[in-house]
Amino acid sequence: MVTEIPYQTSVEGISEKIADLANAGVIDGIREIRDERARGETRLVIELKRDANANVVLNNLYKHSPLQTTFGVNMVALVDGVPRTLTLRDALVHYVAHQIEVVTRRTRFRLDRARRRAHIVEGFLRALDIIDAIIAAIRASTDRAAAIEALQGEDFGFSEIQATEIVDMRLSTLTRLGREAPRGRAARLACGDSGARGDSRRRRTPESDDLGGAQRGARRLRGSSTLDDRTRRRRSRCGGPHR
């Protein structure tokens, strides 16, 4: 019974080829071939005659039918901008290194965004202590640009980002703004900042989570074996089956 088939093959093509080989006498001992696939499960049943040697039939199937096949893989990739032919190990090493770089850039982007937000929240906390003066300065300004410039002056000392956020916030929201919410956000942002600046092992945690998710999504055992040319030739000389 066959439950896994090689890459780029089909159950229909394999069963037809085996039937042709059996009818031509290339493979002896096969009585019946049944395709019993159901619900996405591969199941190709090959019934043998009573006097057939199962190991001999299996070796002949591997030798003559598409149950065993080989295909070429172009392992040329750009490494530091230079095209190189990679081994499987080298390809995996460079892939993991690329994933680490992707996660590092993503973490830096999120860290910069968190720091910007923490800076804005810090401005909100300062604004709460002088809310009446801020409202008066905004109302006395002729336009939005003048209000931002006023909040950046010596009387207030807000940065451009902080002043812009304060001016863009509705006055009714600004006057009702409580102290606990901004302080809680500031504490959470500070924790995220310290975590993002941790050691290399902690920085690799997101990359490990990404690869772990890919592994969980394909949790089935490998249905075929990966052999180098030397091992494949040695097994062929010994007459042993390999997949």
Secondary structure, DSSP 8 states (H G I E B T S, - for coil): -B----TT--HHHHHHHHHHHHHTTSS-SEEEEEE--BTTB--EEEEE-TT--HHHHHHHHHHHSTTS-------EEEETTEEEE--HHHHHHHHHHHHHHHHHHHHHHHHHHHHHHHHHHHHHHHHHHTHHHHHHHHHHSSSHHHHHHHHTSTTT---HHHHHHHHHS-HHHHHH--SHHHHHHHHHHHHHHHHHTS-HHHHTHHHHHHHHHHHHHT-S--SS----HHHHHHHHHHT----
